[in-house]
Amino acid sequence: MNHFYIITNESKDKDYSTTRMICNYLMKRGKTCYVRPRSSGEISSNSQTRPEEIPADVDCVIVLGGDGTLLRAARNLVDLNVPFLGINLGTLGYLTEGDKNSISDILERVIAREYIMEERMMLQGTILSPQGEKLSEDVALNDLTVNRSRSLRVFRFKLYVNGEFLYLYTADGIIISTPTGSTAYNLSCGGPVVEPTAKLFLVTPIAPHSLNNRSLILSATDTIELEILGSEKDLEGEVEYVSYFDGDSVQRLEPGSRIVIKKAPQVTKILKLSSQSFLETLRIKMS
């Protein structure tokens, strides 16, 4: 790899000192290094990266921050098919490698091609109005979630798999997760942890009002459909339902809306250098 692009979480490298250090290190080794321009105004961790900003010769995108920064970059650049190297500037993450103290070693190993390139499954969600009109479409590396807004009431929604009705939920919401996202919101809601390179869907209700509701594990070839029914106690204009892709990209929903979820045609490529296994990271994270 000879051409690198750096995306920096500006709230975690406020003076760009780490960014400059990496860029200088790579250039001294004869590499080309581009840096995403700073956002205007206040320091932000949520800056978007536009695909057209990425030079065509870029071999690798280095993401400085945490898992959230990498998730956003993966979604922003989903169609470029470039691998990501995450360097952790926050707490222990599942997607990032090392920290400030190990940057030199990380870069040397990348230059020497001492890495494994993992391909992570993504999901694609299409949101339809009650009249069947396509409202939006997006992808997620972690998950798609649906919950309520401006109300504490539970609501009802139907789950279909490959066109066949499976279950009527009464809950606070639902999470459709990839294996990468199994250690995120899915885990917090009692869902299982899955090896991140697996190919499957996890369906986990959020605080379901039932004693026997558990997470479902479905094939990556399945088509999942959610139909929002709302609450019988809803007053017009009082309750809104919302969907999020990786905790971002908000879409307002109303009773009768549908969301169709499939395996995305794109994947996220992540460079892994650490000898620490996923299970060891999980053990440290959970201890």
Rosetta blueprint (number, residue, H / E / L):
1 M L
2 N L
3 H E
4 F E
5 Y E
6 I E
7 I E
8 T E
9 N L
10 E L
11 S L
12 K L
13 D L
14 K L
15 D L
16 Y L
17 S H
18 T H
19 T H
20 R H
21 M H
22 I H
23 C H
24 N H
25 Y H
26 L H
27 M H
28 K H
29 R L
30 G L
31 K L
32 T E
33 C E
34 Y E
35 V E
36 R L
37 P L
38 R L
39 S L
40 S L
41 G L
42 E L
43 I L
44 S L
45 S L
46 N L
47 S L
48 Q L
49 T L
50 R L
51 P H
52 E H
53 E H
54 I L
55 P L
56 A L
57 D L
58 V L
59 D L
60 C E
61 V E
62 I E
63 V E
64 L E
65 G E
66 G L
67 D H
68 G H
69 T H
70 L H
71 L H
72 R H
73 A H
74 A H
75 R H
76 N H
77 L L
78 V L
79 D L
80 L L
81 N L
82 V L
83 P L
84 F E
85 L E
86 G E
87 I E
88 N E
89 L L
90 G L
91 T L
92 L L
93 G L
94 Y L
95 L L
96 T L
97 E E
98 G L
99 D L
100 K H
101 N H
102 S H
103 I H
104 S H
105 D H
106 I H
107 L H
108 E H
109 R H
110 V H
111 I H
112 A L
113 R L
114 E L
115 Y L
116 I E
117 M E
118 E E
119 E E
120 R E
121 M E
122 M E
123 L E
124 Q E
125 G E
126 T E
127 I E
128 L E
129 S L
130 P L
131 Q L
132 G L
133 E L
134 K E
135 L E
136 S E
137 E E
138 D E
139 V E
140 A E
141 L L
142 N L
143 D E
144 L E
145 T E
146 V E
147 N E
148 R E
149 S E
150 R L
151 S L
152 L L
153 R L
154 V L
155 F E
156 R E
157 F E
158 K E
159 L E
160 Y E
161 V E
162 N L
163 G L
164 E E
165 F E
166 L E
167 Y E
168 L E
169 Y E
170 T E
171 A E
172 D L
173 G E
174 I E
175 I E
176 I E
177 S E
178 T L
179 P L
180 T H
181 G H
182 S H
183 T H
184 A L
185 Y H
186 N H
187 L H
188 S H
189 C L
190 G L
191 G L
192 P L
193 V L
194 V L
195 E L
196 P L
197 T L
198 A L
199 K L
200 L E
201 F E
202 L E
203 V E
204 T E
205 P E
206 I E
207 A L
208 P L
209 H L
210 S L
211 L L
212 N L
213 N L
214 R L
215 S L
216 L E
217 I E
218 L E
219 S E
220 A L
221 T L
222 D L
223 T L
224 I E
225 E E
226 L E
227 E E
228 I E
229 L E
230 G E
231 S L
232 E L
233 K L
234 D L
235 L L
236 E L
237 G L
238 E L
239 V L
240 E E
241 Y E
242 V E
243 S E
244 Y E
245 F E
246 D L
247 G L
248 D E
249 S E
250 V E
251 Q E
252 R E
253 L E
254 E L
255 P L
256 G L
257 S L
258 R E
259 I E
260 V E
261 I E
262 K E
263 K E
264 A E
265 P E
266 Q E
267 V E
268 T E
269 K E
270 I E
271 L E
272 K E
273 L L
274 S L
275 S L
276 Q L
277 S L
278 F H
279 L H
280 E H
281 T H
282 L H
283 R H
284 I H
285 K H
286 M H
287 S L
